[in-house]
Amino acid sequence: MQPSAAERRPQSFDRVLSSMCTEPHPAARRAAERFLASNPGDPATYETIAELEREAVGALAEVTGLADAVGGDGSDVTAHGYLTSGGTESNIQAVRSARERVDAADPAVVAPDSAHFSFHKAASVLDVELRTVPTDADGRADVDAVTAALDADAALIVAVAGSTEYGRVDPIPALADLAVDAGVPLHVDAAWGGFHLPFSGHDWGFAVDGVETVTIDPHKVGRAAVPAGGLLARDPAALDALTVDTPYLETASQASLTGTRSGAGVASAVAATDALWPDGYRAEYERASDLAAWFADELRGRGLGVVDPELPLVAFDLPRATFEAVRERGWRLSRTGAGEARVVVMPHVSRESLSAFLADLDDLR
Ligand SMILES: *Cc1c(COP(=O)(O)O)cnc(C)c1O
């Protein structure tokens, strides 16, 4: 007989290689437990978690460069964002905000075909057209193709900063120039990449003029508990557009798509960013990048084709039979749409686990 749900244990992360979830930071785990019954969707009742949400948005504003962009004038940073249930809700809300603010008969979102499938959900839920344009040979948005897809119906341009399949970062300054010229807002989806990018040398967040909204997930590389996502906006009007039914309510938490929300996610995002921003995240970026480079070399040394990693995510060719065989051995590995295996070097992925994986590969080939 199965033990009761309360006695079951979650599976270990030892062999989880393709997930963007990871072990929460210990402080994040403790904070999540303490606040799991608090509802940030009701800030007038749950004032402590509402206060923590302001802190969480403040932390994400620093990570994404928004705090610098809007200036340290002490204005309520909550007006610029809120904690979502994850990248999917953030992306849906970014599209929704753009749709509310555009004056177009048939609003359209223009996105590279590397954009996350949550934009397909957004398009479906919000009844907007999703125009996906081909990426270049390296898997990044092709600025000319995006330009060609713009017309009077364009409500939003999407850029990806750390694509889910290859970890690619789009040419965000060029897309931002284009967006400003065309008068269309630019949304940057950094759901996964957002906690690496401050250290990678890319131009990606609110430091780039023309970037209007950003998605960043504390529950991925940020090491908060699930669910903790983030949506941030340069202009509070982008958040106000989400609260059209209650214009007299000031707090951005009321712009959320969901009603009752996870206090665990919010509190753990504060605890994780308190513990890790910036030095801990920098150290993790460096560790993961070195490990990804080492792993890519090991794979090349075995004659496998590897997509050069830009952020710590390694996609590589693996014959189908080998892929199935390593999964049989318990490795949780997934594939890109084109069929490569992909290893996301998350905080729980270590040199030891990747060495054990390579040993299994050698054994099977
Ligand atoms: C993971 C991811 C998402 C979706 O986020 P969820 O938290 O799973 O809803 C969106 N965009 C990108 C680039 C992602 O990597």
The ligand as a MOL file (V3000), in Angstrom:
LIG
                    3D

  0  0  0     0  0            999 V3000
M  V30 BEGIN CTAB
M  V30 COUNTS 15 15 0 0 0
M  V30 BEGIN ATOM
M  V30 1 C 10.2730 28.6940 -17.6880 0
M  V30 2 C 10.0100 29.7600 -18.6760 0
M  V30 3 C 8.7430 30.3380 -18.7960 0
M  V30 4 C 7.5410 29.8120 -18.0570 0
M  V30 5 O 7.6540 30.0010 -16.7040 0
M  V30 6 P 6.8010 29.1510 -15.6520 0
M  V30 7 O 7.3430 29.6400 -14.3660 0
M  V30 8 O 7.0770 27.7100 -15.9380 0
M  V30 9 O 5.3700 29.5150 -15.8560 0
M  V30 10 C 8.5950 31.4040 -19.6580 0
M  V30 11 N 9.6400 31.8590 -20.3850 0
M  V30 12 C 10.8660 31.3180 -20.3080 0
M  V30 13 C 11.9860 31.8750 -21.1400 0
M  V30 14 C 11.0880 30.2400 -19.4530 0
M  V30 15 O 12.3140 29.6850 -19.3960 0
M  V30 END ATOM
M  V30 BEGIN BOND
M  V30 1 1 1 2
M  V30 2 1 2 3
M  V30 3 2 2 14
M  V30 4 1 3 4
M  V30 5 2 3 10
M  V30 6 1 4 5
M  V30 7 1 5 6
M  V30 8 2 6 7
M  V30 9 1 6 8
M  V30 10 1 6 9
M  V30 11 1 10 11
M  V30 12 2 11 12
M  V30 13 1 12 13
M  V30 14 1 12 14
M  V30 15 1 14 15
M  V30 END BOND
M  V30 END CTAB
M  END
